[in-house]
Amino acid sequence: MSITLPTMNSEELLADIRRIAPEMVEIRRQIHAHPELAFEETRTSELVARKLAEWGYKVERGIGGTGVVGQLRRGDGPARLGIRADMDALPIVERTGLPYASTVHGKMHACGHDGHTAILLCAAKYLAEHGRFNGTLNLVFQPAEENEGGALRMIEDGLFDKYPCDGIYALHNTPGLPVGQMAMSAGAIMASFDRVTIELQGVGAHGAMPHHGVDPMQCAASIVLGLQSLVSREVDAQRAAVVTVGSVQCGEVFNIVPERAILKLGVRCLEPSVRTQLERRIRVFVEAQAQSYGLSSSVEYDQRYPVLVNRPDNTELARQVAIGLLGTEQVLEREPTMGSEDFAYMLQVVPGAYVRLGNGVGKDGGCMVHNPGYDFNDEALPLGAAYWIRLAQAVLA
């Protein structure tokens, strides 16, 4: 990959960005106050589309449901860069007490997607007004990252057919990483995610006479404990895997042997071979356990997000751009995490990289995501925008 790193002084760029940042912070807080769940992002996507159109982008709405793409072409260069931001919120009751807290009960921007959207809008505005490049910039504002696969929906709706990209990039804020630092690494950096629903069917009975029934509760308990042995004793200890039993639904009252038990699992892996191994073994294990207790069983196995894999050359480009902006000591190697991200779908189609942006530590942005007390740290917004600007200038030089 041939690139030319920008020559503009980082402090000068950040000074320029900080002059327009207050407007973007206000947009971020508007989005935060009006959160929308997966595929409901009509208000947010309309705001995004309107701003992009004002700044001279070619805009397409409705890709993948509520997704938006803004395209800006300069010159006749063949390079095509994609940058993605996610827009959806989470079904969480906010408890921040902020003046711009969610106005919609039970919905909250608890993962910082409001910040990601504002960062990319800030970069979009700057690049439209001051960007000197030669090529095509595709800005992808994606719906439904949280468990609903909005990235896949956009791809199926022709995203990369309509807007081909030579590389695509995304970032995520990271509580616990100081503002002013970034982190990234090549290879598998986020886990696959599968949802498994197990149903055990028994025979109900009076609690005083359990021998007249077939109790699924005992089997459910055995399965919960036994599932962990699949990771600890059957998966290579040097390969990461997590099986989480997130829900057990069985019975309602004190004196009735229930007829049915339902278990809901989350399964995460960093290698496709381990993912295949666990699906096979979970199916066999559940069936054997159910038969041993005299129950019938079913397993619904829903493969969701794939492993997110950063390409080495794209990651090195992302690293060099970050170093040019922040300095070598502020750009860290990021260990893989067992969290999941549907940007993985995009990286299966187009090479690219997913990077981390510091959101702060302690009280200054250190509250973990998916927490009712979380808020995106607005101090990180200019840094994220400057990063996208430098990346665009590098790729589209």
C-alpha positions as CSV (number, residue, x, y, z in Angstrom):
1,M,0.0,0.0,0.0
2,S,1.5,3.3,-1.1
3,I,0.6,6.3,1.1
4,T,1.8,9.8,1.7
5,L,1.6,11.0,5.3
6,P,0.2,14.5,5.7
7,T,2.7,17.3,6.3
8,M,0.4,19.7,8.2
9,N,1.5,20.3,11.8
10,S,-0.8,18.3,14.1
11,E,-1.2,21.2,16.5
12,E,-2.4,23.4,13.7
13,L,-4.9,20.8,12.5
14,L,-6.2,20.3,16.1
15,A,-6.5,24.0,16.5
16,D,-8.6,24.2,13.4
17,I,-10.7,21.3,14.5
18,R,-11.3,22.7,17.9
19,R,-12.8,25.8,16.3
20,I,-15.6,23.8,14.8
21,A,-15.8,21.2,17.6
22,P,-18.4,23.1,19.7
23,E,-20.9,22.8,17.0
24,M,-20.2,19.0,16.7
25,V,-20.4,18.6,20.5
26,E,-23.8,20.2,20.4
27,I,-24.9,17.8,17.6
28,R,-23.5,14.9,19.7
29,R,-25.6,16.0,22.7
30,Q,-28.7,16.3,20.5
31,I,-28.2,12.7,19.4
32,H,-27.5,11.6,23.0
33,A,-30.8,13.2,24.2
34,H,-32.8,11.5,21.4
35,P,-31.5,7.9,21.3
36,E,-32.8,5.4,18.8
37,L,-32.5,1.7,18.9
38,A,-31.5,-0.6,16.0
39,F,-33.2,0.3,12.7
40,E,-35.1,3.1,14.4
41,E,-32.5,5.7,13.7
42,T,-34.7,7.9,11.5
43,R,-34.1,11.2,13.4
44,T,-30.3,10.6,13.7
45,S,-29.9,9.5,10.0
46,E,-31.9,12.5,8.8
47,L,-29.7,14.9,10.8
48,V,-26.6,13.2,9.4
49,A,-27.9,13.3,5.8
50,R,-29.0,16.9,6.1
51,K,-25.6,18.0,7.4
52,L,-23.7,16.1,4.7
53,A,-25.8,17.6,2.0
54,E,-25.2,21.1,3.4
55,W,-21.5,20.5,3.1
56,G,-21.6,19.3,-0.5
57,Y,-21.6,15.5,-0.2
58,K,-23.5,13.3,-2.5
59,V,-25.9,11.7,0.0
60,E,-27.9,8.4,-0.1
61,R,-30.4,7.6,2.6
62,G,-32.0,4.3,3.5
63,I,-29.2,1.9,2.9
64,G,-29.7,-1.1,5.1
65,G,-32.9,0.4,6.5
66,T,-31.8,3.7,8.2
67,G,-28.1,3.9,7.0
68,V,-26.6,6.9,5.3
69,V,-23.7,7.3,2.9
70,G,-22.0,10.6,2.1
71,Q,-19.6,10.6,-0.9
72,L,-17.1,13.4,-1.7
73,R,-15.0,13.2,-4.8
74,R,-12.0,15.4,-5.5
75,G,-9.9,15.3,-8.7
76,D,-9.5,12.1,-10.8
77,G,-7.5,9.9,-8.4
78,P,-8.5,6.3,-8.3
79,A,-8.1,5.8,-4.5
80,R,-11.4,5.1,-2.7
81,L,-11.5,5.3,1.1
82,G,-14.4,4.2,3.4
83,I,-14.9,5.4,7.0
84,R,-17.7,4.0,9.1
85,A,-19.5,5.3,12.2
86,D,-22.4,3.6,14.0
87,M,-25.5,5.4,15.1
88,D,-27.7,3.2,17.3
89,A,-28.4,3.3,21.1
90,L,-29.0,0.6,23.7
91,P,-32.2,-0.4,25.7
92,I,-30.8,1.0,29.0
93,V,-32.3,3.5,31.4
94,E,-29.9,6.3,31.7
95,R,-28.7,7.4,35.1
96,T,-26.1,10.1,34.4
97,G,-28.2,13.2,35.5
98,L,-26.7,15.1,32.6
99,P,-28.5,18.2,31.2
100,Y,-28.6,16.4,27.8
101,A,-29.5,13.0,29.2
102,S,-31.9,10.7,27.2
103,T,-35.4,12.1,26.9
104,V,-36.6,8.6,25.9
105,H,-37.1,6.3,28.9
106,G,-35.4,2.9,28.5
107,K,-33.2,4.1,25.6
108,M,-29.7,5.4,26.0
109,H,-26.4,6.1,24.1
110,A,-24.5,3.9,26.5
111,C,-21.8,2.9,24.0
112,G,-20.7,6.2,22.5
113,H,-22.2,5.8,19.1
114,D,-23.4,9.4,19.4
115,G,-19.7,10.4,19.8
116,H,-18.7,8.2,16.8
117,T,-21.3,9.9,14.6
118,A,-20.3,13.4,15.7
119,I,-16.6,12.6,15.2
120,L,-17.2,11.6,11.6
121,L,-19.4,14.5,11.0
122,C,-16.7,16.8,12.3
123,A,-14.2,15.3,10.0
124,A,-16.7,15.5,7.1
125,K,-17.2,19.2,7.6
126,Y,-13.5,19.9,7.7
127,L,-12.7,17.8,4.7
128,A,-15.5,19.4,2.7
129,E,-14.2,22.9,3.5
130,H,-10.5,22.4,3.7
131,G,-9.6,18.9,2.5
132,R,-7.0,18.7,-0.3
133,F,-7.1,15.2,-1.7
134,N,-7.4,13.4,-5.0
135,G,-9.9,10.5,-4.9
136,T,-13.2,9.4,-3.5
137,L,-14.2,9.6,0.2
138,N,-17.1,7.4,1.3
139,L,-18.5,8.1,4.8
140,V,-20.7,5.3,6.0
141,F,-23.2,6.0,8.9
142,Q,-24.4,2.6,10.0
143,P,-27.5,1.6,11.9
144,A,-28.0,-1.3,14.3
145,E,-24.5,-2.3,15.4
146,E,-25.8,-3.5,18.7
147,N,-26.6,-7.2,18.1
148,E,-28.7,-6.6,15.0
149,G,-26.1,-6.7,12.2
150,G,-26.7,-3.4,10.5
151,A,-23.4,-3.7,8.7
152,L,-24.5,-6.9,7.0
153,R,-27.8,-5.3,6.1
154,M,-26.0,-2.4,4.4
155,I,-23.7,-4.8,2.5
156,E,-26.7,-6.9,1.4
157,D,-28.3,-3.6,0.3
158,G,-25.4,-3.0,-2.1
159,L,-23.2,-0.7,0.0
160,F,-19.9,-1.7,-1.6
161,D,-21.4,-2.2,-5.0
162,K,-22.6,1.4,-5.1
163,Y,-19.6,2.8,-3.1
164,P,-16.5,0.6,-3.8
165,C,-13.7,1.1,-1.3
166,D,-10.1,0.0,-1.4
167,G,-10.0,0.1,2.4
168,I,-12.5,0.8,5.2
169,Y,-11.8,1.9,8.8
170,A,-13.7,2.4,12.0
171,L,-13.0,3.5,15.5
172,H,-14.5,2.9,19.0
173,N,-14.1,4.9,22.1
174,T,-12.4,3.1,25.0
175,P,-12.9,3.9,28.6
176,G,-9.8,3.2,30.6
177,L,-7.6,4.5,27.8
178,P,-6.6,8.1,28.4
179,V,-7.8,10.8,26.0
180,G,-4.9,11.5,23.6
181,Q,-4.0,7.8,23.2
182,M,-5.1,5.3,20.5
183,A,-4.6,1.5,20.3
184,M,-4.7,-1.0,17.5
185,S,-3.2,-4.4,16.4
186,A,-3.3,-6.6,13.4
187,G,-5.1,-10.0,13.2
188,A,-8.1,-11.2,15.1
189,I,-8.9,-8.5,17.6
190,M,-12.6,-9.1,18.5
191,A,-14.5,-12.3,19.0
192,S,-17.3,-13.9,17.0
193,F,-20.6,-13.9,18.7
194,D,-23.3,-16.6,18.6
195,R,-26.7,-16.8,20.4
196,V,-27.9,-20.2,21.5
197,T,-31.3,-21.1,22.8
198,I,-31.8,-24.5,24.5
199,E,-35.2,-25.8,25.2
200,L,-35.8,-28.8,27.5
201,Q,-39.2,-30.4,27.6
202,G,-40.3,-32.5,30.6
203,V,-43.5,-33.4,32.3
204,G,-45.1,-31.2,35.0
205,A,-46.1,-32.5,38.4
206,H,-47.1,-31.6,41.9
207,G,-44.0,-30.5,43.9
208,A,-44.9,-33.0,46.6
209,M,-44.8,-35.9,44.1
210,P,-42.0,-35.2,41.7
211,H,-41.8,-38.9,40.7
212,H,-45.0,-38.3,38.7
213,G,-43.2,-35.8,36.4
214,V,-40.0,-35.4,34.5
215,D,-38.2,-32.4,36.0
216,P,-36.2,-30.2,33.5
217,M,-34.7,-28.1,36.3
218,Q,-32.2,-30.8,37.2
219,C,-31.0,-31.1,33.7
220,A,-30.8,-27.4,33.2
221,A,-28.6,-27.1,36.3
222,S,-26.4,-29.9,35.0
223,I,-26.1,-28.2,31.6
224,V,-25.1,-24.8,33.1
225,L,-22.3,-26.4,35.0
226,G,-21.2,-28.8,32.3
227,L,-21.0,-26.2,29.5
228,Q,-17.9,-24.7,31.2
229,S,-16.1,-28.0,30.8
230,L,-16.4,-27.7,27.1
231,V,-14.1,-24.6,27.3
232,S,-11.9,-25.7,30.1
233,R,-11.3,-29.3,29.0
234,E,-12.0,-29.5,25.2
235,V,-10.8,-26.2,23.8
236,D,-7.1,-25.7,23.5
237,A,-6.0,-23.6,26.5
238,Q,-4.1,-21.3,24.1
239,R,-7.2,-20.5,22.2
240,A,-9.8,-18.1,23.5
241,A,-13.4,-19.0,24.0
242,V,-16.3,-17.9,26.3
243,V,-19.6,-19.6,27.0
244,T,-22.0,-17.4,29.0
245,V,-25.3,-18.6,30.3
246,G,-27.2,-15.4,30.3
247,S,-30.7,-16.6,31.1
248,V,-32.4,-19.7,32.6
249,Q,-36.2,-19.7,32.5
250,C,-37.8,-22.5,34.4
251,G,-40.9,-22.6,36.5
252,E,-42.7,-19.8,38.4
253,V,-44.0,-21.1,41.8
254,F,-42.9,-23.0,44.9
255,N,-44.9,-26.3,44.6
256,I,-45.0,-27.2,40.9
257,V,-42.4,-29.2,38.9
258,P,-42.1,-27.2,35.7
259,E,-42.7,-28.7,32.3
260,R,-40.1,-26.7,30.4
261,A,-36.7,-25.0,30.8
262,I,-35.2,-22.5,28.4
263,L,-31.5,-21.5,28.5
264,K,-30.0,-18.7,26.6
265,L,-26.3,-18.7,25.9
266,G,-23.7,-16.3,24.4
267,V,-20.7,-18.0,22.7
268,R,-17.6,-16.1,21.7
269,C,-14.4,-17.2,20.0
270,L,-11.4,-15.7,18.3
271,E,-10.9,-18.5,15.7
272,P,-13.5,-19.9,13.3
273,S,-12.3,-23.5,14.0
274,V,-13.1,-23.1,17.7
275,R,-16.4,-21.6,16.8
276,T,-17.3,-24.7,14.7
277,Q,-16.0,-27.0,17.5
278,L,-18.1,-25.4,20.2
279,E,-21.3,-25.4,18.1
280,R,-20.9,-29.1,17.4
281,R,-20.1,-30.0,21.0
282,I,-22.9,-27.9,22.5
283,R,-25.5,-29.6,20.3
284,V,-24.1,-33.1,21.2
285,F,-23.7,-32.3,24.9
286,V,-27.3,-30.9,25.3
287,E,-28.9,-33.8,23.6
288,A,-26.9,-36.3,25.7
289,Q,-27.8,-34.5,28.9
290,A,-31.5,-34.3,28.0
291,Q,-31.6,-38.0,27.2
292,S,-29.9,-38.9,30.5
293,Y,-32.7,-37.1,32.4
294,G,-35.5,-38.5,30.2
295,L,-36.2,-35.2,28.5
296,S,-36.6,-34.1,24.9
297,S,-34.5,-31.1,23.8
298,S,-33.9,-28.7,21.0
299,V,-31.0,-26.3,20.2
300,E,-31.4,-23.2,18.2
301,Y,-27.9,-22.0,17.2
302,D,-27.8,-18.5,15.7
303,Q,-24.4,-17.5,14.3
304,R,-24.2,-13.8,14.6
305,Y,-21.1,-11.7,14.2
306,P,-17.9,-13.2,12.8
307,V,-14.4,-12.7,14.2
308,L,-13.2,-9.2,13.5
309,V,-9.8,-9.4,11.7
310,N,-7.6,-6.3,11.0
311,R,-5.5,-6.6,7.9
312,P,-1.7,-6.1,8.7
313,D,-1.0,-3.5,6.0
314,N,-4.2,-1.5,6.8
315,T,-3.4,-1.7,10.5
316,E,0.2,-0.4,9.9
317,L,-1.2,2.5,7.9
318,A,-3.7,3.3,10.7
319,R,-0.8,3.1,13.2
320,Q,1.5,5.4,11.2
321,V,-1.3,8.0,10.9
322,A,-2.0,7.8,14.6
323,I,1.7,8.2,15.4
324,G,1.9,11.2,13.1
325,L,-1.0,12.8,14.9
326,L,-0.3,11.9,18.6
327,G,3.3,10.7,18.8
328,T,4.8,7.2,19.1
329,E,4.3,6.9,22.9
330,Q,0.6,7.6,22.6
331,V,-0.1,4.8,20.1
332,L,-0.4,1.4,21.8
333,E,-0.7,-2.2,20.8
334,R,-4.2,-3.5,21.6
335,E,-4.7,-7.0,23.0
336,P,-7.7,-8.9,21.5
337,T,-11.0,-8.6,23.4
338,M,-13.9,-11.1,23.6
339,G,-16.3,-8.3,22.8
340,S,-17.9,-8.4,19.3
341,E,-18.5,-5.9,16.5
342,D,-20.4,-6.2,13.3
343,F,-17.8,-4.1,11.5
344,A,-16.4,-7.6,11.1
345,Y,-18.8,-8.1,8.2
346,M,-17.4,-5.1,6.4
347,L,-13.8,-6.4,6.9
348,Q,-14.8,-9.7,5.3
349,V,-15.6,-7.8,2.1
350,V,-13.1,-4.9,2.1
351,P,-9.7,-4.8,3.8
352,G,-9.3,-2.4,6.6
353,A,-8.8,-1.8,10.3
354,Y,-10.7,-1.1,13.5
355,V,-8.9,1.1,16.0
356,R,-9.5,2.3,19.6
357,L,-9.7,5.9,20.8
358,G,-9.1,6.9,24.4
359,N,-12.2,8.0,26.2
360,G,-10.5,8.8,29.6
361,V,-9.8,7.2,32.9
362,G,-11.5,7.4,36.3
363,K,-14.2,10.0,36.5
364,D,-13.1,11.6,33.3
365,G,-14.6,9.2,30.8
366,G,-13.6,5.9,32.5
367,C,-17.1,4.6,33.1
368,M,-17.4,1.4,31.1
369,V,-19.7,1.2,28.0
370,H,-23.2,-0.5,28.4
371,N,-23.5,1.1,31.8
372,P,-26.3,3.5,32.8
373,G,-23.7,6.0,34.0
374,Y,-21.6,6.1,30.9
375,D,-21.1,9.2,28.7
376,F,-18.9,9.8,25.7
377,N,-16.1,12.2,26.5
378,D,-16.3,15.3,24.4
379,E,-12.6,16.0,24.9
380,A,-12.0,13.0,22.6
381,L,-14.1,14.3,19.7
382,P,-11.5,16.7,18.1
383,L,-8.8,14.0,18.3
384,G,-11.0,11.4,16.6
385,A,-12.0,13.9,13.9
386,A,-8.4,14.9,13.4
387,Y,-7.5,11.2,13.0
388,W,-10.0,10.7,10.3
389,I,-8.8,13.8,8.5
390,R,-5.2,12.7,8.6
391,L,-6.2,9.2,7.4
392,A,-8.2,10.6,4.5
393,Q,-5.3,12.9,3.5
394,A,-2.8,10.0,3.7
395,V,-4.9,7.5,1.6
396,L,-6.2,10.1,-0.9
397,A,-3.0,12.1,-1.3
